[in-house]
């Protein structure tokens, strides 16, 4: 963006329009978080294999976001710099969201169409591919979306803008997680998993279309983009871009380290909570190797655990929704880092509580407490980083920054998943289960480290 362009302050309605696309994005992402475990476990995924399937998120995040972010900085199109990625990511992800819960149906169709007896885990393989596509497309949209903040919002409103994104994340997650349990409670209708994924696909597409229509990209001037593109070509490789990223300020490295440990802690809950709800709170044994008859015996308990998980995620994100704007206001008054430290500490306390208690009401309340930390995680690290971004490089910087969100997920998907897979215990004489609650202990330690690192960051204002 050229320095002589003065951005007008956003009104409340503009902020809401801006955030609606992220509402749809988070709606889809939340559905993938809550229901991917039950879908893949039913197809034969063990805890460790489930963790490996989750690697889709971090790998696509580390590869896709930096590339797409840099490309969006220099994209020339009638739609602007960021819109092609927002719309393309939403449409492709929506297709994969529909196919994922229908993996068995797709497998049957392929068998009938080809006449070939497919391997037993074909449906799981198809489901895994769809997860990779969903995660890749979410990342295609997410990086350029975050880059829109410094593109179109005045610098003094960065914290508020990111807080509205946090609000959208909270509200999108609440609606995604709460719709099925609410319908069950209100009218006795159990929404199918397929229907929930279709709902997510529609929310993602329609929300992103609305934001693209209502938000003007001020930074799409051709000469400026050509200059940025030429500079990036001269700078060369990704490693040079990474070096330039850390050269922005010594504080950038601290923010990245803070983000790394924050997301180890966050993903310990995101990835394993539904399995924790089903197997630890509702005492469903591991079902990956049992007979179909045994699965039928536990189908209601599994459903109850999944619904409970959805309720907990709804509470978690409702709190995020409620405190998102207050966190932005408080951070503008007391600095981002002070508010962020307190928020992370609340999440640590919630995790410790969930490690020690298995009572559903207590766990639901603790998830609400953790929602305070989540609201801060969704907003303030990006607000801190935005202070150091050079104009015209917003997409590339946000893409590289995402490495420190995606990288920790590799740790969780592999080492934490493997650790849990080694911590089995007998349920009676016939079944086994796993200590899913151990993920919260690891998460609490990681979030504590993140809070300590946050205290060392020196903000510009």
MOCORVEN-V437084 format. One record per pair of residues at least 6 apart in sequence whose C-alpha atoms are under 7 Angstrom apart, sorted by the first residue. I is the first residue (numbers start at 1). GAP is how many residues later the second one is. Records with the same first field share a line. If there is no record, write none. Layout:
I->GAP  GAP
//
This chain:
1->218  223  390  391
2->222
7->145  146  147
8->146
9->144  145
10->143
15->146  149
17->194  197
18->193  197
19->145  146  149
20->148  187  188  191
21->186  187  189  190
22->143  146  147
23->145  146  148  149  184
24->148  179  180  181  183  184
25->113  179
26->143  146  147
27->145  146  149  173  176  177
28->172  173  176
30->143  146
31->145  146  166  169
33->237  238
34->240  276
37->238
39->62
40->84
41->247
42->246
43->80  81
44->244
45->243
46->242
47->370  374
48->369  370  373
51->362  363  366
52->361  362
53->75
54->359
55->355  358
56->75  76  79
57->75  78  349
58->348  349  351  352
59->347
60->75  76
61->75  78  341  342  345
62->340  341  344  345
64->72  75  76
65->74  75  78  334  337
66->330  333  334
68->72
69->74  75  326  327  329  330
70->325  326
72->9  10  72  323
73->8  152  319  320  321  322  323
74->7  151  152  154  155
75->6
80->137  140
81->139
82->62  63
83->129
85->55  56  59
86->55  59  122
87->121  122
89->48  49  51  52
90->47  51  114  115  118
91->114
92->45
93->40  41  44  45
94->107  110  111
96->34  37  38
97->37  100  101  104
98->99  100
99->31
100->27  30
101->92  93
102->92
103->20  23  24
104->19
107->15  16
111->6  7
143->252  255  256
144->251
146->252
147->247  248  251
149->9  12
150->244
151->67  68
152->65  66
158->225
159->169  173  221  224
160->165  168  169
162->217  221
163->161  162  165  216
164->160  161
166->155  158  209  212  213
167->153  154  157  158
170->147  148  150  151
171->146  147  150
173->141  144
174->139  140  141  143  144
177->133  134  136  137
178->132  133  136
180->10  11
181->126  130
183->6  7
184->6
228->164
245->152
246->6  7
248->140
249->139
251->206  207
252->133
254->199  203
255->202
256->145  148
258->192  195  196
259->145  146
260->144  145  148
261->185  186  188  189
262->184  185  188
263->142  145
264->144  145  148  179  182
265->178  179  181  182
266->177
267->142  145
268->144  171  172  175
269->170  171
272->164
274->32  35
276->160  161
277->28  31  32
278->6  24  27  28
279->6
280->156
281->77  79
282->19  23
284->14  17  18
285->142  146  147  148
286->146  147
287->8
312->52  55
315->52  53
316->51  52  54  55
317->54
319->49  52  53
320->51  52  54  55
323->49  52
324->51
327->49
330->9
331->8
336->44  48
337->117  118
340->36  40
341->110  113
343->29  30  33
344->29  103  107
345->103
346->23  24  26  27
347->22  23  26
348->96  99  100
350->16  17  19  20
351->89  90  93
352->88  89  92
353->13
354->9  12
355->82  83  85  86
384->75
387->73
420->14  15  16
421->13
423->11  12
424->8  9  10  11
425->7  8  9
426->6  7
427->6
//
